[in-house]
């Protein structure tokens, strides 16, 4: 018997029905039923399976065929639940499959529950298109004895038939699956849901009631509302050119209150020669940030990739490296203790394992524990690429990310450590897979930890600005995302991939997108006129505001400060005006 998923009562508790191309589909709430744990019985198929035939195998294995070698069969659990099994496998792709028709421009979300007959292994959903091209759309670590949720998806670049199949690297185990779903969404539907989510997650309704001193309504009063500080951190990387380029300074300060230094805090920048530490540039950049009210993420204590260590490190013996790393940790973390909002502790430790190869698999966790005790109030982040941006990379999949995250959090000395999830968000060429991005954020969000996009960028291409906007909107609309830092900037500062301003500091199309979103997400002034009851109702993004109320006849003005947060209170702000 499949378990009915209970949505966390946070934003959406129900779904309504809409029609797309003759198909009945559900609206798409963010998936609060996503779980990082395996469960005894799988939950029901999302969207009743969407366009999948026989998604819960109530009709035996109708609609499903063998892919590759082996055989498939229907089985029933002790609780009466039916599911499909691939047996006698000899190759990783030997599994079960179903053909579907994909339509160009449609976003398809995928989910299914998996179990193995023994051990554990990465299971991937694979879309076979063009007769031979294999596109991986998501991954999960499946295990023996319980069911694990795979979430992912694909964006159709052209209309074609596709075959959905599954991959397990270990061909000697049986592959079990249940509650398979493939759900289509138009771009318009996807954007509509983003907008509705932003309205619920990032904004609150505020009512101003303007009256005379005798409390009679003052019709026609003008209310001007200007955000002074956003509640949601939306920032941009900065580099050393900020110290000497006045135009760069003006450009940055006018837009951003959050940043990460691109290279200036990294070990290879602060200790180019062993024993000769130099924090001059990083210190000056931090001073500039503080003077301009800009919060800084610390990036990074260590980088786990072999070729990104200081040049002299590769000549050290294991004992010398241990001593040098301990010195580096104490030096940089103690120097900036309490001055940063985050630390990227061991950068890219899913793809790379320089320190693990030298000191054992628990070294990342040990470094997190050490950093936490040196700077206990600062949030410690993992920071990885391809976790949300590229479905073909199972090394950094959400499932593998969560596995590493749990290892760190279980390590002695990390109890109580504030920890965050850093997903870089470097999107390569082509249409961004928003279905995979959202499913990854859903799964990561199920941990309850804050998620930041830490280095967002889009490879230079004709539709770069459009894709950048789609990615930023997807992140901003997701309830689990608590901040975005872009690794982009002006040409004069040496940025080449995603350039926001040219050599004369004129906006590029991507720069126009960023400025539009900054304005849309709260900083642009809003003007409203009180109605016959003296009331102004408005929905405001969470943040701090300066409000000016002006009498329609005397032009007498009254100023006040308002802080709008989730669960905003009081419901009505009363403003009494002199004649």
C-alpha positions, 0 to 999 in steps of 0.5 A, a space after each residue: 500500500 503506497 503512502 500518501 505524501 503529506 505536504 508540509 504546511 508552509 506554502 501550498 497544501 493543495 493543487 488545482 487542475 489546469 489543461 495543457 494540450 488536451 492533457 489534465 495536469 496539476 499545478 506544481 507546488 514545490 515538493 515538501 514531501 521530498 525526503 532525504 531518507 529511504 522509506 519502508 513503502 513508496 509514496 504515491 506517484 506525483 500528479 497521478 503519474 502524469 503522462 506515464 502509463 500504469 505508473 503504480 503498476 496496478 495493471 501488472 506491467 502494462 505499458 512497460 517493456 524490457 530495455 536491454 537484457 534480462 527480464 521484468 516482472 511485477 511483484 507485490 510487497 507484504 503490504 499489498 503494494 505492486 511494483 516492477 523489478 528488472 532481473 537477470 541484468 548483465 549491463 548497467 542500462 538493463 532495466 524497464 522502459 516506456 516510450 513517451 512523446 516529448 513536445 518542444 519547449 515543454 518542461 518535464 518533471 520526473 520522479 520515481 521510487 527505487 530499491 535494490 535487491 542488495 547493497 547500494 548504488 547510484 540509480 539514474 533516469 535516462 531519456 533515450 532520444 534521437 534513437 541513440 542519444 542518452 540524456 540523464 535526468 536525475 540520480 538517487 542512491 538506492 539501497 536494499 530494504 527501503 525505497 529512495 526518491 529520485 527526482 529530476 527532469 528534462 526540458 525538450 529542445 525539440 518535439 520527438 519520441 523518447 524512451 525512459 529507462 534506468 541505469 544502475 552501475 551494478 548489473 548483478 543486482 535487481 532493480 525495483 521501481 514504483 510510483 513513476 511520474 513524468 509531468 509536463 509544464 508549459 513555460 507560461 505555467 512554470 513562470 506563473 507558479 514562480 510568480 505565485 511562490 514569490 508572492 507567498 514566500 518573499 512578500 507580505 501584504 501591508 495596509 496603511 490607513 491615513 487619517 486626520 488627527 481626529 481619526 477621520 479618513 484622509 482620502 487622496 494622501 500620497 504614500 511613497 514607499 522606498 526599500 532601503 535594505 532587502 531581506 533576501 540577499 541578492 549579491 555579486 562577486 567582487 575582485 581586487 579591481 574594486 580597490 582602484 577603479 572608482 567607476 567599478 565602485 560606483 557601479 557595485 555599491 549602487 546595486 549590491 549589499 552582498 558579495 564574495 571575493 573571487 580569489 582574494 581570500 583563497 590560500 594561493 592568494 594569501 600565501 603565494 610563498 610558504 611562510 609569507 602570508 599577505 592579507 593586504 588585498 583581502 583586508 582592503 576589500 573587506 574594509 571597503 565592503 564594511 564602509 559601504 554596508 556590504 556583507 561578505 561570504 568567506 571563500 574559501 578556507 581550502 580548495 579540494 582540487 589538486 591543481 588549485 593548491 598553492 604551488 609550493 604545497 605539492 612539494 610538502 611531505 604529509 606531515 609538512 602539509 598537515 602543519 601547513 594546513 593547520 596554520 592556514 586554517 587558524 590564520 584565515 579563520 581567526 583573522 576574519 572571525 565574526 566579520 563574515 556571514 559564511 565560510 566555504 570551508 572545503 571547496 568542491 569536495 565532491 568532485 575533488 579529494 586532494 585532502 582526503 587522499 592525503 589524510 583520509 575520508 573524514 578530513 573534510 568533516 574535521 576541517 568543518 569542526 575546526 573552523 566552527 570552533 574558531 568562528 562559531 557564529 558563522 555559517 559553514 557551507 559546502 560549495 559545489 558545482 553541477 549539483 543543480 545545473 547539470 543532470 549528467 554529473 552524478 558525482 555532485 548530484 543532490 543525493 551525493 551532496 546530501 550524503 557528504 553533508 550528513 557525514 560532516 554533520 555527524 562528525 564529532 565536534 560539529 554538533 550545533 554548527 550552523 551549516 548551509 548548502 552552497 550550490 554554485 550555479 555555473 550554467 553551461 551552453 544551452 537551455 537551462 534544465 529548470 526541472 532538474 534545478 527545481 527537483 535538486 532544490 526540493 531534495 536539498 531543501 528537505 534537509 531543512 538547511 539554508 540553500 544559497 546559489 553561491 557563484 551563479 553565471 551563464 556561459 556566453 551565448 546568444 540567449 545568455 540574458 534570457 537564461 540568466 533571468 530564468 535561473 535567477 527567477 527559479 532560485 528566488 521563487 524557491 522557498 528553500 533558497 535563502 540567498 544568491 551571489 552571482 560570479 559576474 561583473 563589469 568588463 573593466 574588472 576582468 569578467 568575461 563569462 557573464 558580463 553585466 557592463 561593457 568597458 564604458 559601464 553601459 549595461 549588457 543585456 544580462 546587466 539589464 536583466 539584473 537591474 530589472 530584477 533588483 528593481 522588481 524584487 523591491 528596491 524600486 520606489 512605489 507610489 500609492 494614493 489613499 482611497 475614500 477610507 484613507 487606506 492603501 493596500 500593497 504587497 511588499 517584498 520583505 525588507 526595510 522601507 522608508 515611507 513618506 506620507 503626504 497630505 493632498 492639500 497642505 503637502 504636509 509630510 510624515 516619514 516613518 520606517 517599516 520593516 516587512 518580514 514573513 508573518 508581518 505584524 501589525 496588519 495595519 499601519 496607522 498614520 495620523 496627519 496634521 491639517 
